Amino acid sequence: PHTVFHADVRRPATLQYFRLALRQAGRLLHAKGQPIIAQTTGPIRDALSRLHDEVQSPSEHHALRLKAILTLLLSDAYRLSQTPQQADPALRYSQRRKVYELLGRHTGQRLTPADLADGLGLSHDRFTRLFTRTFGSPPRRWLVEQRLREAATYLTESPLNISEIARELGYADVNQFSRQFKQVMGASPTRYRQQHAPREA
């Protein structure tokens, strides 16, 4: 059994959860320990697929095949759990919520990765590693994208002109704002407003 969801449509992050239950003579054996968190399922995907197939359609020598597949699966999972990258898996939920709180509180200011790191009480390097693993994008680029998404909302929902929107979001140079907006949103601010303006009844 597994659960898959996409955290970000633009940068799909597929999370898969697997739990193995061992039974002996009909009795469930409970194994205690920390879960194994892997950055990728690549090394164990084949074994998981074989395990699923074997359970669904038992083949000849079913018990021996199950033991062999489980041995491969668990040895690979153990090896993944020993990799150095597991020390900093991702930002915790409370830290992610704090990032969004800081972003909402400082809409008109140009927050930097250092500002977010300070807000979370982390060193800049550690924050950058955790943030990139969590959001799939370096913090500086993510901040620009969030600011321009806010700009897109202004363009479709407010009467402010483009220069006013740029100033509202901390841009001193409207040309830089327009260039960045087009890079991220795929259209100039003027064109975007024309395409997404609400139609009159």
The 8 nearest C-alpha neighbors of each residue, nearest first, counted from 0:
[[1, 17, 2, 18, 16, 51, 19, 15],
 [2, 0, 16, 17, 15, 3, 18, 14],
 [1, 3, 15, 16, 4, 0, 14, 17],
 [2, 4, 15, 14, 13, 1, 5, 16],
 [5, 3, 13, 14, 6, 2, 12, 15],
 [4, 6, 11, 12, 13, 7, 8, 3],
 [5, 7, 12, 11, 4, 8, 13, 10],
 [8, 6, 11, 10, 9, 5, 12, 134],
 [7, 9, 11, 10, 5, 6, 12, 4],
 [10, 8, 7, 11, 6, 12, 5, 135],
 [9, 11, 7, 8, 12, 135, 6, 5],
 [12, 10, 7, 5, 8, 9, 6, 13],
 [13, 11, 5, 6, 10, 14, 7, 4],
 [14, 12, 5, 4, 3, 11, 15, 6],
 [13, 15, 3, 4, 12, 16, 2, 5],
 [14, 16, 3, 2, 1, 13, 17, 40],
 [17, 15, 1, 2, 14, 18, 0, 3],
 [18, 16, 1, 0, 15, 19, 2, 47],
 [19, 17, 20, 16, 0, 1, 34, 21],
 [18, 20, 21, 17, 0, 30, 69, 29],
 [19, 21, 18, 22, 27, 28, 29, 30],
 [22, 20, 28, 27, 19, 23, 29, 26],
 [23, 21, 27, 26, 28, 25, 24, 20],
 [22, 24, 26, 25, 27, 21, 28, 20],
 [25, 23, 26, 22, 27, 28, 21, 20],
 [24, 26, 23, 22, 27, 28, 21, 20],
 [27, 25, 23, 22, 24, 28, 21, 29],
 [26, 28, 22, 21, 29, 23, 25, 20],
 [29, 27, 21, 22, 26, 30, 23, 20],
 [30, 28, 27, 31, 21, 20, 22, 26],
 [29, 31, 28, 32, 21, 20, 19, 27],
 [32, 30, 29, 33, 34, 28, 20, 35],
 [33, 31, 34, 30, 35, 29, 77, 80],
 [32, 34, 35, 31, 36, 30, 80, 77],
 [35, 33, 36, 32, 80, 31, 18, 37],
 [34, 36, 80, 37, 33, 76, 77, 79],
 [35, 37, 34, 80, 38, 85, 88, 79],
 [38, 36, 39, 79, 35, 40, 80, 85],
 [37, 39, 36, 40, 88, 85, 84, 79],
 [40, 38, 37, 41, 42, 43, 36, 14],
 [39, 41, 43, 44, 42, 37, 38, 15],
 [40, 42, 44, 39, 43, 45, 38, 37],
 [43, 41, 40, 44, 75, 45, 39, 76],
 [44, 42, 46, 40, 41, 45, 72, 47],
 [45, 43, 47, 41, 40, 46, 42, 48],
 [44, 46, 48, 47, 43, 49, 42, 41],
 [45, 47, 49, 43, 48, 72, 44, 50],
 [48, 46, 50, 44, 45, 49, 51, 43],
 [47, 49, 45, 51, 46, 50, 44, 52],
 [50, 48, 52, 46, 51, 47, 53, 45],
 [49, 51, 47, 53, 48, 52, 46, 54],
 [50, 52, 48, 54, 49, 53, 47, 55],
 [53, 51, 49, 55, 50, 54, 56, 48],
 [54, 52, 57, 50, 56, 55, 51, 49],
 [53, 55, 51, 52, 56, 57, 50, 65],
 [54, 56, 52, 53, 51, 57, 50, 58],
 [57, 55, 53, 54, 52, 58, 51, 61],
 [58, 56, 53, 61, 54, 55, 59, 52],
 [57, 59, 61, 56, 60, 53, 64, 54],
 [58, 60, 61, 57, 64, 62, 63, 53],
 [61, 59, 63, 62, 64, 58, 57, 65],
 [60, 62, 64, 58, 59, 63, 57, 65],
 [63, 61, 65, 64, 60, 66, 59, 67],
 [62, 64, 66, 65, 60, 61, 67, 68],
 [65, 63, 67, 61, 66, 62, 68, 60],
 [64, 66, 68, 62, 63, 67, 69, 61],
 [67, 65, 69, 63, 64, 68, 70, 62],
 [66, 68, 64, 70, 65, 69, 63, 71],
 [69, 67, 65, 71, 70, 66, 72, 64],
 [70, 68, 72, 66, 71, 67, 73, 65],
 [69, 71, 67, 68, 73, 72, 74, 66],
 [72, 70, 68, 74, 69, 73, 75, 67],
 [73, 71, 69, 75, 46, 70, 74, 43],
 [72, 74, 76, 75, 70, 71, 69, 77],
 [73, 75, 77, 71, 76, 72, 70, 78],
 [76, 74, 78, 72, 73, 77, 71, 79],
 [77, 75, 73, 79, 78, 74, 72, 80],
 [76, 78, 74, 80, 75, 79, 73, 81],
 [77, 79, 75, 81, 80, 76, 74, 82],
 [80, 78, 76, 81, 77, 82, 37, 75],
 [79, 81, 77, 78, 35, 82, 76, 36],
 [82, 80, 78, 79, 83, 77, 85, 84],
 [81, 83, 84, 79, 80, 85, 78, 86],
 [84, 82, 85, 86, 81, 80, 87, 79],
 [85, 83, 86, 82, 87, 88, 38, 81],
 [84, 86, 88, 83, 87, 82, 80, 36],
 [87, 85, 84, 83, 88, 82, 89, 81],
 [86, 88, 85, 89, 129, 84, 128, 90],
 [89, 87, 85, 86, 129, 132, 84, 90],
 [90, 88, 129, 133, 132, 87, 91, 130],
 [91, 89, 129, 94, 133, 95, 130, 92],
 [90, 92, 94, 93, 95, 89, 96, 133],
 [93, 91, 95, 94, 96, 90, 97, 89],
 [94, 92, 96, 91, 95, 97, 90, 98],
 [95, 93, 97, 91, 96, 92, 90, 98],
 [96, 94, 98, 92, 97, 93, 90, 91],
 [95, 97, 93, 99, 94, 98, 92, 100],
 [96, 98, 100, 94, 95, 99, 101, 93],
 [99, 97, 95, 101, 96, 100, 102, 94],
 [100, 98, 102, 96, 101, 97, 103, 95],
 [99, 101, 97, 103, 102, 98, 104, 96],
 [102, 100, 104, 98, 99, 103, 97, 105],
 [101, 103, 99, 100, 105, 104, 106, 98],
 [104, 102, 100, 101, 106, 105, 99, 98],
 [103, 105, 101, 102, 106, 100, 99, 107],
 [104, 106, 108, 102, 103, 107, 101, 110],
 [105, 107, 103, 108, 104, 102, 168, 109],
 [108, 106, 168, 169, 167, 105, 109, 166],
 [109, 107, 169, 105, 106, 110, 168, 167],
 [110, 108, 169, 111, 107, 168, 105, 106],
 [109, 111, 108, 114, 112, 105, 115, 142],
 [110, 112, 114, 113, 109, 115, 139, 142],
 [113, 111, 115, 114, 138, 139, 116, 110],
 [112, 114, 116, 111, 115, 123, 117, 110],
 [115, 113, 111, 117, 112, 116, 110, 118],
 [116, 114, 118, 112, 117, 113, 119, 98],
 [115, 117, 113, 121, 119, 118, 114, 126],
 [118, 116, 120, 114, 119, 115, 113, 121],
 [119, 117, 115, 116, 120, 114, 101, 97],
 [118, 120, 116, 117, 121, 115, 94, 97],
 [119, 121, 117, 118, 116, 122, 115, 126],
 [122, 120, 116, 119, 126, 117, 123, 125],
 [121, 123, 125, 124, 126, 116, 120, 117],
 [122, 124, 126, 125, 116, 113, 127, 121],
 [125, 123, 127, 126, 122, 128, 121, 129],
 [126, 124, 128, 122, 127, 123, 129, 121],
 [125, 127, 123, 129, 124, 128, 116, 121],
 [128, 126, 130, 124, 125, 129, 131, 123],
 [129, 127, 125, 131, 126, 130, 132, 124],
 [130, 128, 89, 126, 132, 127, 131, 90],
 [129, 131, 133, 127, 132, 128, 126, 134],
 [132, 130, 137, 136, 135, 128, 133, 134],
 [133, 131, 129, 130, 135, 89, 134, 128],
 [132, 134, 130, 89, 131, 135, 90, 129],
 [135, 133, 131, 136, 132, 130, 137, 141],
 [136, 134, 131, 132, 133, 10, 137, 130],
 [135, 137, 131, 134, 141, 138, 140, 130],
 [138, 136, 131, 140, 139, 141, 127, 130],
 [139, 137, 141, 140, 112, 142, 136, 130],
 [138, 140, 142, 141, 137, 112, 143, 111],
 [139, 141, 143, 142, 138, 137, 144, 136],
 [140, 142, 138, 144, 143, 139, 136, 145],
 [143, 141, 145, 139, 144, 140, 138, 146],
 [142, 144, 146, 140, 141, 145, 147, 139],
 [145, 143, 141, 147, 142, 146, 148, 140],
 [144, 146, 148, 142, 147, 143, 141, 149],
 [145, 147, 149, 143, 144, 148, 142, 150],
 [148, 146, 150, 144, 149, 145, 180, 151],
 [149, 147, 151, 145, 150, 146, 144, 152],
 [148, 150, 146, 152, 147, 151, 145, 153],
 [149, 151, 147, 153, 148, 152, 154, 146],
 [152, 150, 148, 154, 149, 153, 147, 155],
 [151, 153, 149, 150, 155, 154, 156, 148],
 [154, 152, 150, 157, 156, 151, 155, 149],
 [155, 153, 151, 152, 192, 156, 157, 150],
 [156, 154, 196, 152, 153, 192, 195, 157],
 [155, 157, 153, 154, 152, 158, 196, 197],
 [156, 158, 153, 159, 154, 155, 152, 160],
 [157, 159, 160, 156, 154, 153, 155, 161],
 [160, 158, 157, 163, 164, 161, 153, 154],
 [159, 161, 163, 162, 164, 158, 154, 157],
 [160, 162, 164, 163, 165, 159, 188, 173],
 [163, 161, 165, 164, 160, 173, 166, 159],
 [162, 164, 166, 160, 165, 161, 159, 167],
 [165, 163, 167, 161, 166, 162, 159, 160],
 [164, 166, 170, 162, 168, 163, 167, 173],
 [167, 165, 170, 169, 163, 168, 164, 171],
 [166, 168, 164, 107, 165, 169, 163, 170],
 [169, 167, 107, 165, 166, 170, 164, 106],
 [168, 170, 166, 108, 107, 167, 109, 171],
 [169, 171, 165, 166, 172, 168, 176, 173],
 [170, 172, 166, 169, 173, 165, 175, 176],
 [173, 171, 175, 174, 170, 176, 165, 166],
 [174, 172, 176, 175, 162, 165, 177, 171],
 [175, 173, 177, 176, 172, 178, 179, 171],
 [174, 176, 178, 172, 177, 173, 179, 170],
 [175, 177, 173, 179, 174, 178, 180, 165],
 [176, 178, 180, 174, 175, 179, 187, 173],
 [179, 177, 175, 181, 180, 176, 174, 182],
 [180, 178, 182, 176, 181, 177, 175, 183],
 [179, 181, 177, 183, 182, 178, 184, 147],
 [180, 182, 186, 187, 185, 184, 178, 179],
 [183, 181, 179, 180, 185, 184, 178, 186],
 [182, 184, 180, 181, 185, 179, 144, 147],
 [185, 183, 181, 186, 180, 182, 147, 187],
 [184, 186, 181, 182, 183, 187, 180, 191],
 [187, 185, 181, 191, 184, 190, 188, 180],
 [186, 188, 181, 190, 189, 191, 177, 180],
 [189, 187, 191, 190, 192, 177, 186, 180],
 [190, 188, 192, 187, 191, 193, 161, 186],
 [189, 191, 193, 187, 192, 188, 186, 194],
 [192, 190, 188, 194, 193, 189, 186, 187],
 [191, 193, 189, 195, 196, 190, 154, 194],
 [194, 192, 190, 191, 196, 195, 189, 188],
 [195, 193, 191, 192, 196, 190, 189, 197],
 [196, 194, 192, 193, 191, 155, 197, 154],
 [195, 197, 155, 192, 193, 194, 198, 156],
 [198, 196, 195, 199, 155, 156, 194, 193],
 [197, 199, 196, 200, 195, 194, 193, 155],
 [200, 198, 197, 196, 195, 193, 155, 156],
 [199, 198, 197, 196, 195, 156, 155, 193]]
